[in-house]
Amino acid sequence: MATYAAVDIGTNALRLLIAETDGPRRDLRPLLQQRRITRLGAGLSRSGNISEEAQERTLQALLSFQNTIRDQGVGKVTVAATSAVREAQNGKEFLRQAEKVTGWTIEVLSGEEEARRTLLG
């Protein structure tokens, strides 16, 4: 069995799902789910930027997820960021910092892709 993790960096919360697949059909069985409220987008509409405090809360949550993922022996990690990172003037800088701290490649989803994945659940 293969184990996978998905991390969603959302405007208000980060979500972690660890699941395993049972072979060729690729049916996923959730093993662990976590959620951390980080309010990454707090104040974004006023300033156009992700605040230093929100960045720090989010980076700490990502590191916590990273520890959980390591402890669970996950084989593959997929990380995606949504509207707060996409829309913030300093979103690319935050993204670089998050990738540097975690070592993960983080995909910033388009609005369409974010909606599609939300619909898929």
C-alpha positions as CSV (number, residue, x, y, z in Angstrom):
1,M,0.0,0.0,0.0
2,A,1.2,3.5,-0.8
3,T,0.6,6.4,1.6
4,Y,0.0,10.0,0.4
5,A,-0.5,13.4,2.1
6,A,-2.3,16.5,0.8
7,V,-1.9,19.9,2.4
8,D,-4.3,22.7,1.6
9,I,-3.0,26.2,2.5
10,G,-6.3,28.1,2.6
11,T,-7.2,31.7,3.4
12,N,-8.4,30.8,6.9
13,A,-7.2,27.3,7.6
14,L,-4.6,24.7,6.7
15,R,-5.8,21.2,6.1
16,L,-3.9,17.9,6.1
17,L,-5.2,14.6,4.8
18,I,-3.1,11.5,4.9
19,A,-4.5,8.5,3.0
20,E,-3.5,5.2,1.7
21,T,-4.3,3.5,-1.6
22,D,-4.9,-0.2,-1.9
23,G,-3.4,-0.9,-5.3
24,P,-4.4,-0.6,-8.9
25,R,-7.9,0.8,-8.4
26,R,-6.3,3.6,-6.4
27,D,-9.2,3.8,-3.9
28,L,-8.1,6.1,-1.1
29,R,-8.7,5.3,2.6
30,P,-8.3,8.3,4.8
31,L,-5.9,7.6,7.7
32,L,-5.6,11.0,9.4
33,Q,-7.1,14.5,9.0
34,Q,-6.0,17.7,10.7
35,R,-7.0,21.3,10.5
36,R,-5.2,24.4,11.8
37,I,-6.8,27.9,11.8
38,T,-4.1,30.3,10.8
39,R,-6.1,33.2,9.3
40,L,-3.5,33.6,6.5
41,G,-5.8,36.1,4.8
42,A,-6.5,38.3,7.9
43,G,-6.3,41.9,6.8
44,L,-5.5,41.0,3.2
45,S,-8.4,42.9,1.7
46,R,-7.3,46.1,3.5
47,S,-3.5,45.9,3.0
48,G,-3.2,43.7,-0.1
49,N,-0.5,41.7,1.8
50,I,-0.2,38.7,4.0
51,S,0.8,40.0,7.5
52,E,4.0,38.9,9.1
53,E,1.9,37.4,12.0
54,A,-0.3,35.4,9.6
55,Q,2.8,34.2,7.8
56,E,4.4,33.0,11.0
57,R,1.3,31.2,12.2
58,T,1.0,29.5,8.9
59,L,4.7,28.5,8.7
60,Q,4.5,27.0,12.2
61,A,1.4,25.0,11.2
62,L,3.1,23.8,8.1
63,L,6.1,22.6,10.2
64,S,3.7,20.8,12.5
65,F,2.1,19.1,9.5
66,Q,5.5,18.2,8.2
67,N,6.4,16.4,11.5
68,T,3.1,14.5,11.3
69,I,3.7,13.5,7.7
70,R,7.2,12.3,8.6
71,D,6.0,10.4,11.6
72,Q,3.4,8.6,9.5
73,G,5.9,7.5,6.9
74,V,4.2,9.2,4.0
75,G,5.6,8.4,0.6
76,K,4.3,11.4,-1.4
77,V,3.2,14.9,-0.4
78,T,1.2,17.3,-2.5
79,V,0.8,20.9,-1.3
80,A,-1.5,23.6,-2.8
81,A,-2.2,27.2,-1.9
82,T,-5.4,29.0,-2.7
83,S,-6.7,32.6,-3.0
84,A,-4.8,34.3,-0.2
85,V,-1.4,33.4,-1.6
86,R,-2.6,33.9,-5.2
87,E,-4.0,37.4,-4.5
88,A,-1.6,38.9,-2.0
89,Q,1.0,41.3,-3.3
90,N,3.6,39.4,-1.2
91,G,2.2,36.0,-2.0
92,K,5.2,34.9,-4.0
93,E,7.5,36.0,-1.2
94,F,5.5,34.0,1.3
95,L,5.5,31.0,-1.0
96,R,9.3,31.1,-1.4
97,Q,9.6,31.2,2.4
98,A,7.2,28.3,2.9
99,E,9.0,26.2,0.3
100,K,12.4,27.1,1.9
101,V,11.2,26.1,5.4
102,T,9.5,22.9,4.4
103,G,11.4,21.8,1.4
104,W,8.1,21.2,-0.4
105,T,7.1,22.4,-3.8
106,I,3.8,24.3,-3.4
107,E,1.4,24.8,-6.2
108,V,-0.7,28.0,-6.3
109,L,-4.1,27.0,-7.7
110,S,-5.9,29.2,-10.2
111,G,-9.4,30.2,-9.2
112,E,-10.9,27.7,-11.6
113,E,-8.7,24.8,-10.3
114,E,-9.5,25.8,-6.7
115,A,-13.2,25.6,-7.5
116,R,-12.8,22.3,-9.3
117,R,-11.0,20.7,-6.4
118,T,-13.5,22.0,-3.9
119,L,-16.3,20.5,-5.9
120,L,-14.4,17.1,-6.0
121,G,-14.2,17.3,-2.2
